[in-house]
Structures are given as C-alpha cells and as structure tokens.
Amino acid sequence: MFSKLEIMKINKILFLILFFPTIIFSQHTIKVTFSPAKDFTWAVLYKNGPTNTKYIAQSRVADGNLVFKLDKKATKGIYKLVYAVPQNDYNFDIIYNGEEDIELTFNLKEGPVFQKSNENIMLNSYLTEMALLGRDLEAKYLKENADAATINSIFEKQKNLQKSYEEKSEGKLVQHFIKANQPYIPNKLETPSNYIKNLTINYFTNIKFNDEVLQSSNFLIEKSLAYITGMVTEGIPKEQSFNNNADEVAAQTRSLELNFQKYFLETLWQKLVNDNLLSTANYLAERYLIPTANQLNDTVLVLKLTQFKNLSIGNPAPDFIVDDGSGKKLSELDIAENYILIFWSSGCSHCLKEIPQLYQLSEELNSTKYKVIAIGLEEDTFKWTNQIIKYPNFINVIKLKKWDNTIVNQYGLTSTPTYFVLDKDKKFLAKPENFEELKTYLKK
C-alpha cells in the first residue's frame, strides 16, 4: 500500500511525464505575406536583448511568402524581422509570448498588420484607437472658440481607453508598450499653448528606460527620435532645438548600466546619421557617446565617431603637408575655388584604371575652379614616381608606410581609390563613393 504522500508524488510525476513535453517541445511559426512580392527576396529573424541581438534564422521569401519555424527552445520576448539592408533601417518588432503562432502581412506603406497573435493585434488596436482620439483632439482643440465640453469628452475617452487596455493586457508583454504609450491627459481643461507645453514636459513620464522589454525593442529609439525632431521650441534655431532635445533624451539614460547607455546612444546616433541630421549626431557623439565609450575602453567606437565628426560635410579637412616642394600645407593652398582629393596607390588596379579617367576629366574642368590633389599611399617611391609623370597637372603627394601612415586614420580610409571634394576653405563639400558619383556631383 502507498501512503497518501507517496500517491501524491506519483500523481505529480505522471503529470510531468504526460504534460511537460507539450510545454517544452511545442513549436510555433511566424508566417509573413509580403507585398508586392517582387520587392522582397530574403528575411532574417533575431531575438532582441537590451544590448544585443541574437540570430535565430534566415529564409528566402518565396512569391511573397515567408515562414519561420521557431525552435523548441525559443523563449518569449521581442523578436526583430529584417527584410532589407541596411538592417537598422528595414526591420520591425514582433512580440512573441511563447504560446501562439503569429501571422501577418507586410508592405512598406502600412507596415506589419497582424492576423494571428493576440498581443500584437492588441497593440496595433490600442495604437490605432489612441491615434484616432489624438487626431480628433488636435482638430478640435486648436479651433478658435473650441468647445470645452467636447475637449473634456475626448480626454475622458483617452482615460477610459488607456484603463481598458491596461486591464486587458495585465500580465502580458504588450502591457509594457501600452503603459509606456499613455499620452499626457490633463486633470482640467488647459489653454492649447499650456497643453502643448505640458505635453512636452511630460513626454517621458510614462516611458521607463530601465524596462528590459522596452530596451529590447525599437520603442525607446523611435520615441526618442520623435522627441528630438518633433518637439521644436519656437524662437530657437532648429539645430539648437534638436541638440537641446538630445540632451533630454540622454538624461533619461544617465542612471542606467553603461553598456546599455552605449548601445542605445550608438543606435540613436546611427539613426540620426541615416536621417542626415549630422550636426545633432555629432553633438550626441561628442557630448555623450564618446565619453561613455571611453569609460568602457571602446577605442574602436571612439575612433569611428571621431573620424565621422572630423569628416562630416562642412567641417575642415584634416591638414597635411602637400610635399610638392613648396612646403605648404593643404590649408595654405589658394589656387582654386574647389579641390578634388583622391587617395590612391600605384599598386592598386582600380586606381590605375580610374586615375587616368580623373586626369582626363580634370583637363576638361576649369583649372581655377577645380584642382586635383592626388595622394599616393605607397611602400616606396619607385612605382609612384613612374606613374605621376603621366599626370603633371595634378598636385602629386606621396605618403609612405601606406596603411600605417597617420593620414589613413585622419581621413578614415579603408580602400583606394577614395574621393573627397573640398571648397576654397578646404571644408568638405562631398564624399563621392566612386568615380561615377564624382562625375555626377561635378556635373550638378
């Protein structure tokens, strides 16, 4: 005979044997239908963490259809689906709760639209309904002689909607995003100007930068970018306003772990660069990201950011001795309205093909408007000396030690030939990727 305690233990073991495998080994899928089908060929799936992304799988998109079978060990969290390059620009987040299959359609206009997945559908519904109320509020609040009862009614709808979705999402991953998206709702009616002011002041009130679920998504970056570019202060130059807003974003991360600060700020910096907001990107790097990278001894990142800032359009080109016998530096030249720099090498086959084309182009250009400075990165002078005889109208400069010369780091050189266009003050006007881009730029 078994005791009552032993029977309970046996029942527990039988339960684990019967039911545990279905919990651990159940597999789920992520199905995506892309349109138009011809525009999508490949996709990669990652699982996001606060400071990294873990590769999960990749697959070809066949006639617009894609299926990822999640591994048995796939855990709940925020996944990122990349559908084009650069990866940081062409991706979207997916909430996976470990309990359900996910199905969605995707096109560039509408983004992801979910047909299966309770949490993703709930988030999209919440955002859509809240956005509709926001547009209604904007249309009626800013009207002359706006009706107070109507405005208060919209605020009440916002409160009720927020409460309803927070209750429905209790215990789910999606609740992190619903709570963080709660808009500013005043307790009593305010003038439109005071409402806008308080909207700005309270922008980050409900956004918890220490929330690991938010940290593992695009949410914090998207909200921060929207703040930097959207909350422009009247009467302040746009660039200064952007920089002030970047200060406020950086302040949100100040008490957080250093590795997350670096990861977040670097991602934000890259987004600003991609959006061509170079001045604000350089401001963020110099004031916050470089000091953080220095604290973590990340010399590679510091060099990358410093090079980018130094080589940004509008900045003075790094100076060097021209070595043409005059003893002058680049900054001291005063012989043309613009200068074309080409970094090349006599041992580079691409250079030997392109530099004659550049010479022919230079012969067609007005010599007082454009002057070519050809900087050879060489191990010795022999081949270079024989080559430059063909290009007497260039200012020919040689820099020995090739890739170990200091000029390589100063100009962020990774290959030859590399082109730059400078104005008369030796400030960067353009950084063409190749000779064809240089020709296109000069024609414009």
C-alpha positions in Angstrom: 0.0 0.0 0.0 1.2 3.5 -0.8 0.8 6.3 1.7 -1.2 9.4 0.8 2.0 11.4 0.4 3.5 8.8 -2.0 0.4 8.7 -4.1 0.6 12.5 -4.4 4.2 12.2 -5.6 3.3 9.5 -8.2 0.5 11.7 -9.5 2.8 14.6 -9.8 5.4 12.6 -11.7 2.7 11.2 -14.0 1.5 14.8 -14.7 5.0 15.9 -15.6 5.6 12.9 -17.9 2.3 13.5 -19.7 2.2 17.2 -19.9 5.7 18.6 -19.6 6.7 17.6 -23.2 3.9 19.6 -24.7 5.1 22.7 -22.9 8.7 22.4 -23.7 8.6 20.9 -27.2 5.6 22.7 -28.7 6.7 24.6 -31.8 5.2 27.8 -33.2 5.6 29.6 -36.5 5.8 33.1 -37.8 4.2 33.5 -41.2 4.5 36.7 -43.2 3.0 37.6 -46.5 4.9 40.5 -48.2 3.5 42.7 -50.9 4.4 43.5 -53.6 6.0 40.0 -53.7 8.7 41.0 -56.2 10.2 43.7 -53.8 11.1 41.1 -51.1 13.6 38.3 -51.5 15.1 37.5 -48.1 14.5 37.9 -44.4 16.4 37.4 -41.2 14.9 36.8 -37.7 16.6 37.9 -34.5 15.7 37.9 -30.8 16.4 41.3 -29.2 18.1 41.9 -25.9 18.7 45.2 -24.2 22.3 45.4 -25.6 22.4 42.8 -28.4 20.5 40.8 -31.0 20.7 37.0 -31.2 20.5 35.4 -34.6 17.6 33.0 -34.9 17.1 32.1 -38.6 17.0 33.4 -42.1 14.9 32.4 -45.1 14.2 33.2 -48.7 10.9 34.9 -49.4 9.1 32.7 -52.0 6.4 34.6 -54.0 5.9 37.0 -51.1 5.5 34.2 -48.5 7.8 33.5 -45.6 7.6 31.0 -42.7 9.9 30.8 -39.7 9.5 27.7 -37.6 10.6 28.7 -34.1 13.0 26.3 -32.4 11.7 24.3 -29.4 13.9 26.4 -27.2 12.6 29.7 -28.5 11.7 31.8 -25.5 9.1 34.6 -25.2 10.3 38.2 -25.8 10.8 40.8 -28.6 11.9 39.4 -32.0 13.1 41.5 -34.9 12.4 40.7 -38.5 14.8 42.3 -41.0 13.6 42.4 -44.6 16.3 44.6 -46.4 19.6 46.3 -45.9 20.8 48.4 -44.0 19.3 46.2 -41.3 19.0 49.0 -38.8 16.5 50.8 -41.1 14.5 48.0 -42.6 13.1 45.9 -39.7 10.1 45.7 -37.4 9.4 44.2 -34.0 7.3 41.2 -33.2 6.0 40.3 -29.7 6.3 36.5 -29.1 4.7 35.2 -25.9 5.8 31.6 -26.4 2.1 30.4 -26.6 0.8 31.1 -30.1 1.5 31.2 -33.8 1.9 34.5 -35.5 0.6 35.5 -38.9 0.9 39.0 -40.6 1.0 40.8 -43.8 3.6 43.5 -44.6 4.1 46.3 -47.1 6.1 49.5 -46.9 3.1 51.8 -46.7 1.1 50.1 -43.9 3.9 48.2 -42.1 3.1 44.9 -40.3 -0.6 44.1 -40.0 -1.3 41.0 -37.8 -4.0 38.4 -38.4 -2.9 36.0 -35.7 -1.2 36.8 -32.4 -3.4 38.3 -29.6 -0.6 40.5 -28.2 0.5 42.1 -31.5 -3.2 42.6 -32.5 -3.9 44.2 -29.2 -1.0 46.6 -29.5 -2.0 47.6 -33.0 -5.6 48.1 -32.0 -4.6 50.3 -29.0 -2.3 52.4 -31.1 -4.9 52.9 -33.8 -7.7 53.9 -31.4 -5.4 56.2 -29.4 -4.1 57.8 -32.6 -7.7 58.5 -33.8 -8.5 60.2 -30.5 -5.3 62.2 -30.8 -6.2 63.4 -34.3 -9.7 64.3 -33.1 -8.2 66.3 -30.2 -5.8 68.1 -32.5 -8.6 69.1 -34.9 -10.9 70.4 -32.3 -8.6 71.7 -29.6 -6.8 74.2 -31.9 -10.0 75.6 -33.3 -10.9 79.1 -32.4 -13.6 79.1 -29.6 -13.1 75.3 -29.1 -16.0 73.8 -27.1 -14.8 72.9 -23.6 -17.3 70.0 -23.2 -16.1 68.4 -26.5 -12.4 68.7 -25.5 -13.1 67.2 -22.0 -15.1 64.4 -23.6 -12.0 63.4 -25.7 -9.8 63.5 -22.7 -12.3 61.2 -20.8 -12.3 58.8 -23.8 -8.4 58.7 -23.7 -8.5 57.9 -20.0 -11.1 55.1 -20.4 -9.3 53.7 -23.4 -6.0 53.6 -21.5 -7.6 51.9 -18.5 -9.4 49.4 -20.6 -6.3 48.3 -22.5 -4.1 48.2 -19.4 -6.7 45.8 -17.8 -6.9 43.6 -20.9 -3.1 43.4 -21.1 -2.5 42.5 -17.5 0.4 40.0 -17.2 1.3 40.2 -20.9 4.4 41.5 -22.7 2.2 44.0 -24.6 1.3 45.9 -21.4 4.8 47.3 -21.3 4.2 49.1 -24.5 0.6 50.1 -23.7 1.7 51.7 -20.4 4.6 53.5 -22.0 2.4 54.9 -24.8 -0.1 56.6 -22.4 -0.5 60.2 -23.6 -0.5 63.2 -21.4 -4.0 63.8 -20.2 -4.6 67.0 -18.1 -6.8 66.8 -15.0 -8.6 70.0 -16.0 -9.0 72.0 -19.3 -5.9 73.9 -20.3 -5.3 76.5 -23.0 -3.9 75.0 -26.2 -0.5 76.6 -25.5 -0.3 75.3 -22.0 -1.4 71.9 -23.2 1.4 71.8 -25.8 3.9 72.9 -23.1 2.8 70.2 -20.6 2.7 67.6 -23.4 6.4 68.3 -24.0 7.3 68.4 -20.3 5.5 65.1 -19.6 6.7 63.3 -22.8 8.9 60.8 -21.0 6.7 60.5 -17.8 5.4 57.0 -18.6 8.4 55.8 -20.6 10.6 53.7 -18.4 14.1 53.5 -19.9 15.0 50.8 -17.4 12.3 48.4 -18.6 14.1 45.5 -20.3 11.2 44.7 -22.6 11.2 48.3 -23.9 15.0 48.2 -24.1 14.8 45.0 -26.3 12.5 46.7 -28.9 12.7 49.7 -31.3 10.3 51.6 -29.0 12.8 53.7 -27.0 14.7 54.7 -30.1 11.6 55.6 -32.1 10.2 57.6 -29.2 13.5 59.4 -28.7 13.8 60.3 -32.4 10.3 61.6 -32.4 11.1 63.8 -29.4 14.3 65.1 -30.9 12.9 66.1 -34.2 9.3 66.8 -33.2 9.5 68.9 -30.1 10.9 72.1 -31.7 10.9 75.2 -29.5 9.6 78.3 -31.1 12.2 81.1 -31.4 15.2 78.7 -31.2 17.1 77.6 -34.3 16.1 74.1 -35.3 19.6 72.7 -34.9 19.9 74.1 -31.4 16.4 72.8 -30.6 17.4 69.3 -31.8 20.5 69.4 -29.6 18.6 70.5 -26.6 16.2 67.7 -27.1 19.1 65.2 -27.5 20.3 66.5 -24.0 16.9 65.5 -22.6 17.0 62.1 -24.2 20.5 61.4 -22.9 19.3 62.4 -19.4 16.8 59.6 -19.5 19.7 57.0 -19.7 22.1 58.6 -17.2 21.4 56.2 -14.3 21.3 53.1 -16.4 24.0 50.5 -16.9 26.9 51.8 -19.0 26.7 49.0 -21.7 23.1 49.8 -22.3 23.8 53.6 -22.5 26.5 52.9 -25.1 24.2 50.5 -27.1 21.3 52.9 -27.0 23.2 56.1 -27.8 25.1 54.4 -30.7 21.8 53.2 -32.2 20.3 56.6 -31.8 23.5 58.2 -33.4 23.2 55.9 -36.4 19.6 56.7 -36.9 20.4 60.5 -36.8 23.1 59.9 -39.4 20.8 57.9 -41.6 18.3 60.7 -41.4 21.0 63.2 -42.4 20.8 65.0 -39.1 24.6 65.1 -39.0 25.0 68.1 -36.7 22.9 66.5 -34.0 24.5 63.1 -34.5 27.9 64.7 -33.9 26.7 66.6 -30.9 25.3 63.5 -29.3 28.5 61.6 -30.0 30.8 64.3 -28.7 28.8 65.2 -25.6 27.6 61.7 -24.5 28.5 58.7 -26.6 32.3 59.2 -26.8 32.6 59.8 -23.0 30.6 56.6 -22.4 32.7 54.6 -24.9 35.9 56.0 -23.2 34.6 54.7 -19.8 34.2 51.3 -21.3 37.6 51.5 -23.1 35.9 51.0 -26.5 38.7 52.7 -28.6 37.3 51.3 -31.8 34.0 53.2 -31.3 35.7 56.3 -30.2 37.9 56.3 -33.4 34.8 55.7 -35.6 32.8 58.6 -34.1 35.8 60.9 -34.1 36.6 60.2 -37.7 32.9 60.6 -38.7 32.8 64.0 -37.0 36.0 65.2 -38.5 35.0 64.1 -42.0 31.4 65.5 -41.9 30.2 67.8 -44.6 31.1 71.4 -43.7 34.0 70.5 -41.5 37.6 71.5 -42.4 39.6 68.6 -44.0 42.4 67.3 -41.8 45.6 69.2 -42.7 48.8 67.7 -44.2 52.0 68.7 -45.9 51.4 68.8 -49.6 55.0 67.6 -50.4 55.1 69.4 -53.8 58.3 71.2 -53.0 56.6 74.3 -51.7 56.4 73.1 -48.1 52.8 74.3 -47.9 50.0 72.6 -46.0 46.7 71.8 -47.6 45.1 74.6 -45.6 47.5 77.1 -47.1 46.7 76.4 -50.7 45.0 79.2 -52.5 45.0 78.3 -56.2 41.4 77.1 -56.9 37.8 77.5 -55.9 37.4 73.8 -55.2 39.8 70.8 -54.7 39.3 67.2 -55.5 41.3 64.8 -53.3 42.0 61.3 -54.5 43.7 58.8 -52.3 45.3 56.1 -54.5 48.2 53.7 -54.8 50.4 52.6 -57.6 49.8 49.0 -56.6 46.0 49.3 -56.8 44.5 48.0 -60.1 41.2 50.0 -59.6 43.3 53.2 -59.1 45.4 52.6 -62.2 42.1 52.3 -64.1 40.3 55.3 -62.6 43.1 57.9 -62.2 43.6 58.3 -66.0 39.9 59.0 -66.2 40.1 61.5 -63.5 43.0 63.2 -65.2 41.0 63.4 -68.5 38.1 64.9 -66.5 40.4 67.4 -64.8 41.7 68.6 -68.3 38.0 69.4 -69.2 37.4 71.3 -66.0 38.2 75.0 -65.4 41.7 74.8 -63.6 40.9 77.8 -61.4 37.6 76.2 -60.3 38.9 72.7 -59.6 42.4 71.4 -58.7 43.1 67.7 -58.2 45.4 66.7 -55.3 46.4 63.0 -55.7 47.8 61.4 -52.6 49.6 58.2 -53.1 49.7 55.7 -50.3 53.0 53.9 -51.0 55.6 51.5 -49.6 58.3 53.2 -51.6 58.7 55.9 -54.3 59.7 53.8 -57.3 56.3 52.8 -58.9 54.7 56.1 -57.8 57.4 58.2 -59.4 56.9 56.4 -62.7 53.2 56.9 -62.6 52.9 60.6 -61.7 54.9 61.5 -64.8 51.6 60.9 -66.7 49.7 63.4 -64.5 51.7 66.7 -64.5 48.7 68.9 -63.8 47.8 67.1 -60.5 49.3 68.2 -57.2 51.0 64.8 -56.6 51.6 63.9 -52.9 53.2 60.8 -51.6 52.6 59.3 -48.1 54.9 56.4 -47.2 54.2 53.4 -44.9 51.0 53.0 -46.9 48.1 52.0 -44.5 50.3 52.8 -41.5 50.6 56.5 -42.4 48.7 58.8 -39.9 46.7 60.3 -42.8 44.8 56.9 -43.2 43.2 57.4 -39.8 42.7 61.1 -40.3 40.7 60.5 -43.4 39.1 57.2 -42.3 40.5 55.4 -45.3 39.6 51.8 -45.8 40.2 51.4 -49.5 41.6 53.0 -52.6 40.7 55.0 -54.6 38.8 57.3 -52.2 37.5 60.7 -53.2 36.7 64.0 -51.4 35.6 67.4 -52.8 36.6 70.5 -50.8 35.7 74.2 -51.1 38.2 77.0 -51.2 38.4 77.0 -47.4 39.2 73.2 -47.5 35.9 72.3 -46.0 34.2 69.1 -47.1 31.6 69.6 -49.9 31.1 66.0 -50.9 32.4 62.4 -50.3 31.6 60.5 -53.6 31.6 56.7 -53.2 33.3 56.2 -56.6 34.4 58.0 -59.8 30.9 57.8 -61.3 29.5 59.6 -58.3 32.2 62.2 -58.5 31.4 62.9 -62.2 27.7 63.2 -61.3 28.4 65.6 -58.5 30.7 67.8 -60.7 28.0 67.9 -63.5 25.5 69.2 -61.0 
